[in-house]
Amino acid sequence: MLKENDFSTELDSMAIILHAGNAKSSAYEALIEVKKNNDALFDEKYAEAKEEIKLAHKAHAELLRKLSSEERMKEVDLLLVHAEGHLSSTDIAVDMIGELGELYKWKETVSNG
């Protein structure tokens, strides 16, 4: 049972998962759009993905700050491990989709040039 000043990592972990999931969805939507030569929508969706991944990292940093301030860094739960795994894999996917988007845009300029 939690003491009055204690907190649970569940809500913070879910915030990480939520924002990382939003980032992944937006990134893959961006990839679909750039493949259809819709560069403007790619840019919009990719910007959304980058903003969401930033929010996920912010939630993660805040959780680590809370844990360290209460000297609870040795406490790790399965949901937090899942959230961190989700954040890491999504971060890589968002960056790779950004690079793929730039390649698709470049390909169109070469093909039409």
C-alpha positions in Angstrom: 0.0 0.0 0.0 1.2 3.5 -0.9 2.1 6.0 1.8 0.6 9.5 1.6 3.7 11.0 -0.2 4.4 7.9 -2.4 3.3 7.6 -6.0 2.7 4.8 -8.3 4.5 4.6 -11.6 1.5 3.3 -13.5 0.0 6.6 -14.7 3.4 8.0 -15.6 4.2 4.7 -17.5 0.9 4.9 -19.3 1.7 8.5 -20.3 4.9 7.3 -21.9 3.1 4.5 -23.7 0.3 6.9 -24.9 2.6 9.5 -26.4 5.0 6.9 -27.9 2.0 5.2 -29.5 0.7 8.5 -30.9 4.1 9.2 -32.2 4.3 5.8 -33.9 0.9 6.2 -35.5 1.6 9.6 -36.8 5.0 8.5 -38.2 3.5 5.6 -40.1 0.7 7.9 -41.4 3.5 10.2 -42.6 5.2 7.4 -44.4 2.0 6.4 -46.2 1.5 10.0 -47.3 5.1 10.5 -48.6 4.7 7.3 -50.6 1.7 8.9 -52.3 3.8 12.0 -53.1 1.8 14.0 -50.5 4.8 15.9 -49.1 2.7 18.5 -47.2 0.8 15.9 -45.3 4.0 13.9 -44.7 5.5 17.0 -43.1 2.4 17.6 -41.0 2.2 14.0 -39.7 6.0 13.8 -39.2 5.9 17.0 -37.1 3.1 15.5 -35.0 5.2 12.4 -34.5 8.2 14.4 -33.4 6.0 16.4 -30.9 4.5 13.3 -29.5 7.9 11.6 -29.0 9.1 14.7 -27.3 6.1 14.5 -24.9 6.9 10.8 -24.3 10.5 11.6 -23.4 9.4 14.4 -21.1 7.0 12.0 -19.3 9.9 9.5 -19.0 12.3 12.2 -17.6 9.7 13.3 -15.1 9.1 9.8 -13.9 12.8 9.2 -13.5 13.1 12.5 -11.6 10.3 11.5 -9.2 11.8 8.1 -8.6 15.3 9.5 -8.0 14.0 12.2 -5.6 12.4 9.5 -3.5 15.4 7.3 -3.8 13.3 4.6 -5.5 15.5 4.0 -8.6 15.9 0.3 -7.7 12.2 -0.1 -8.0 11.3 -1.2 -11.5 7.9 -2.6 -12.5 6.9 -4.5 -15.6 4.7 -1.6 -17.0 7.7 0.8 -16.7 9.9 -1.6 -18.5 7.3 -2.0 -21.2 6.9 1.8 -21.5 10.7 2.3 -21.9 10.9 -0.4 -24.5 8.0 1.1 -26.4 9.6 4.6 -26.2 13.0 3.3 -27.5 11.6 1.4 -30.4 9.2 4.2 -31.4 12.0 6.8 -31.2 14.0 4.7 -33.7 11.0 4.2 -36.0 10.2 7.9 -36.0 13.7 8.9 -36.9 13.9 6.2 -39.7 10.6 7.3 -41.1 11.9 10.8 -41.3 14.9 9.6 -43.2 12.7 7.5 -45.6 10.5 10.5 -46.1 13.5 12.6 -47.2 14.6 9.8 -49.6 11.1 9.6 -51.1 11.0 13.4 -51.6 14.5 13.3 -53.2 13.5 10.5 -55.5 10.6 12.6 -56.8 12.9 15.5 -57.5 15.3 13.3 -59.4 12.5 11.5 -61.3 10.8 14.7 -62.3 13.9 16.7 -62.9 
